[in-house]
Every structure is written in structure tokens, then in C-alpha cells.
Amino acid sequence: MKRFHQKSPLFFALTLIGIYVAGASITDALSAAIGVEKALTLPFFAAFSLILLLFLKKEGLFAEYGLCKPAYPARRFLFYLPLLPALSCNLWFGVTLNYTPLESVLHLLSMLLVGFLEELIFRGFLFRAMAQKGVKSAMIVSALTFGIGHMVNLINGSGATLIENLCQVLGACAFGLLFVYLFYKGKSLLVCIAAHSIINGLSVFAVSPTSGGVIASGIAMTLFALGYTLLLTKTLKSASSQ
């Protein structure tokens, strides 16, 4: 694993993405087959997370991939306050219990691990691998790859229309850009992991919005993320020039 990572970091990152996507899809299907959603998905996510953590710890790569305190004080990032409205986005249309108590726990823990895994893989491994040849292009690819991955909602039985799904993808791309910018400037993934995990975790208790609600929330999330990113580019540039 160490040699593979050192020899071809980009291929290593893409392999991790492949394992993550395939593993999540397969274990979701098997969980549904036995009648308990996420029953097998959660162990897969937990095992995958543990393997990556052990690898990073063994190689002393926690700081390299952002599993450390931010390099700069929170005030330079406006104390992350612009993130707060977005964290509750999945509860904008109400709160409900969508699953049995057991499945709710399995879903919640799975979504928390998804936040960790996706940030580490897309913002950590993929961005770091591509940044060696250009930071801006690496940011764009990381954001687009993360966002386009949400196109799976068109084929997974979620019922989302093409327009609804495109709005979700647009929002995911925007947040992917925001998170990779936070990682690049702050040298830490912890805030990104926390925000991503909270957004995902609250989705377990979300009321499904109407088609108009999906489109409106997707546009709102996109504006939140792009606005905060733009604000950071100006405030951080101003702070560095002082």
C-alpha cells in the first residue's frame, strides 16, 4: 500500500474512489436484500475508515492529509459562521423518522463516516495527488468529481428528476470547491469533515421536499458555498497582504 501510494498517488486516489463507490453500492444492495438498510454498509465504511487511518498513522501522514488542527486561527475564516445556515439544509422542510430505530442508527453512523471518507478521499488523496501539477486545476477536478458522483441519484431509485438531480450536483460541486479551498488554505480537513458529516447525518431525519423544494435548496446551497468561497478568497488575500 505504501509503495502503491508513493509510486502513483493519483492512481492510488482513483482506486480508493473506486473501492468506496463500488463497496457502498454493493453493501447497500446486500443490506436491502436482508431487509435492514445499512446493516452491511456501516461495517464496510467503518473497516475502510480504519484501514485508511492506520495507513496514515503508520506513514506519519496525518498532517499531510489534513487530520490535524487548522494552520491558522478561525477568525481568518470568519469563524466558519457562513457554514452554519447550510448545515441544517436537510431539515429546511421538516423533521421526521424515516426508518426504524435500528435503521436510523445505522443510517446516522453511516452518514457520519461518509463525511469522513469523502473528505479524506476527494479533498485529501485526490486533491493532494493532482495539486503536484497545478493547484487550481486540482481544486476544479476535486470539486467536479465529487459533484458528478451525485449523479448516481438518477439510477438508484431516489425518484429525482433530471433537473432536480442537476441542482443537487451543482450544489455538491460548489461545496466540493468550498471544502477543497478550506483544506488548501487551512491545511486541515477537520472543519470540512465536521460540516460534511453534520449535513449528511441530519439527512436521516429529513422530510422529502417537493420538486420545487429540491431545486430551490440546490440553488441556495450553491449560492451559500460559492459566496463563502468568494468571501474567503478576498479576506484571506487581504489578511496575507497586511
N, C-alpha and C positions, 0 to 999 in steps of 0.2 A: 504493500500500500504506500509506504514511504517513497519507494523508488518510482512508482507509477505517478505519484503526486509531483515529485521533483522533475521527472523527465518530461511530462506533458501536463502541466496544470490545467490547461483549457480542456483537454480531453477528459481529465480527471473530473472536472466540474460538470461537464456534459454527461459523463457516466453517472454521477450522483443524481443529476436531474432525472435521467432515465430510470434509475433504480427507484427513486422517490415516486415518480408518476406511475410506473408500472406496479410497484408494490402497493401503493394506495388504491389503485383501481382493482387489482386482484383481491386484496384483503377486504375491500368494500363489498365486492361481489360475493365472496365467500361468507362474509358476515350476514349479508342479506339472505343467503341460502340457508343458513342455520337459524334464521329468524330473530337475530339480535344484532341490530345495527352497530357497527364499530367494534364488535366483540373481538375481531381479529385485527382490525385496523390499528387499534390502540397499541397492542403489543408490538406490531411492526414498527410503528412510529417510535415507541419507547426504545426498542432494540437499535434502530437506526440512529437515533439521537445519542444513545450511549456509546455506540461504536465510534461515531464522529468525535464525541467529547474525549474519549480515551485516546484516539489518534492525535488530536490536537494537543492534549496534555503531554503525551509521551514525546512529541516532537517540539514541545515548547512554543506552540503556535497560537496560543490564546490571544495574545496582543495583536498578532498579525491579522487575525480574522475577527477582531473586534469584541472578543469576550473579555472585556476589561472596562475600567472606568473611562468616560469621555476625556479627551485630552484637554478640553477647555471648559471653563465654568458654564453652567446652564444659562446664565444671563446673556452669553453671546448667541444663544439660540432662542432668545426671548422666553427663556424658561419653559420652552416647548408648549406654551399656552395655546398657540394656534391649532395644536393637535386635538385639544380637548373636545371641540364640537364634533369632530369626526369619529372619536372613539365610541360614541353612542349611536352611530348611524344605523345599526341594525335594530335599534329599539325605537326609531322615529315613528313607526307605525303601530306600536303597541307591544305588549309583552304577553307571552302565552307559554304553556308547556306543550311542546310539540312531540315529545317522546315519553316513554315510560320512565320512571325514576332511574332505573338502571341504565337505560339507553341515554338519558340526559347526562348522567355522569360520564359515560363512555364518550359521548359526543363532545362534552366540555373539555375533558382531558385531551382528547384527540386534537381538538381545535387549538388548544394551547401549544401542543407540540408542533402543530403545523406552522404556527407563528415562528417558533424557534427554527425549525428545519428550513423553511422557505427563506428566512433572512440569512441563515448561515450559508445556504447553497447559492441562492441568487445574488445576494449582496456581498457575501463573503467570498466563497470559492470562485464563482463565475466572474464577478467584477474584478477581483484581485488578479485573476489569470489574464483577463483582457486588458487591464489597465497598464500592463507592461508595454503595450503597443499604442496606447492612447487613452487618456482618462475620459475625455468627452465621449468618444465612441463606445467605450466600455460602459459608461453610465446609460447611454441610449439603449444598447443591446440588453443590458441587465433589466432595464425597465420594460422594454418591449417583450422580452422573453417571458418575464413574469406576467405581464398583462395578457399576452396572447394565450398563455396557458389556461386562462379562464374561459376560453372558447369551448372548453370541454363541456360547459353547461348546455351547449346546443345538442349534445348527444347523450347526456347522462340521465335524461328523463326529468330534468328540472322543470320543463314546461316553458322555459324562457323563449321568447320570440327572438328573431334575429336583431331587431332594433334594441330590445331590452338587453340582450347579451352584449351587443356592441357598446352600449353605455356602461355596462359593468366592466368590460375590457378596458375602455377608455379610463375609467376611474382607477382600475388596477395599474395601468401603465403610469398614470400620474402619481399614484402613491409609490410605485416602484422607483420612479425618478426621485421623489422626495426622500425616501428611505436610503437610497444609494448616495444621495448628496449628504445626508446627515452622517452616514458612515464615513464617507470620504473626508469630510471636514472635521468631524468629531473624533475619528479614529476608534469609534466604538459602535457596536451593534445593539447594545443593551436597550437603549430607548426604542429603537426600531422593533426589536423582539417584543418588548413590553406592549407597545402600541398595536402591533400586528396581532399579538395573542389576545389582547382585550377585544379588539374588533371581531376576531374570529369567535372567541368564546361567547360573546353576547349574541352571536347569530343563532346559537342553540335555542334561545328563548324569544326569537323574533317572530312577529306576525308577518306573514307573507303579504307584501304590498300589491296593489293593483299594477297593471301595466304602466299606467302613468306615474305611479309612485316609484317604480323601478327606474324609469327613465329620469325622473326628477332627482332621485337620490344619487344616481350615477353622475349626473351633471354637477350636482352640488359637491360630491366627493372630489370630482376632477378639479373644480374651481378651488376648493379648500387646499388640495395638495399643490397645485400649480402656484396658487397665491402665496402659500407659505414658502415654497421653494424660491420663488422670485424675491420675496422679502428677505430671505436668508442670504441670497447672493449679494444683495445690497448692504445689509447690516454687517455681514462678515467682511465684505470688501472694505467698508468704511472703518471697521474696527482694526483691520490689519494695516490700514494706511495711517493710523494715528500714531 
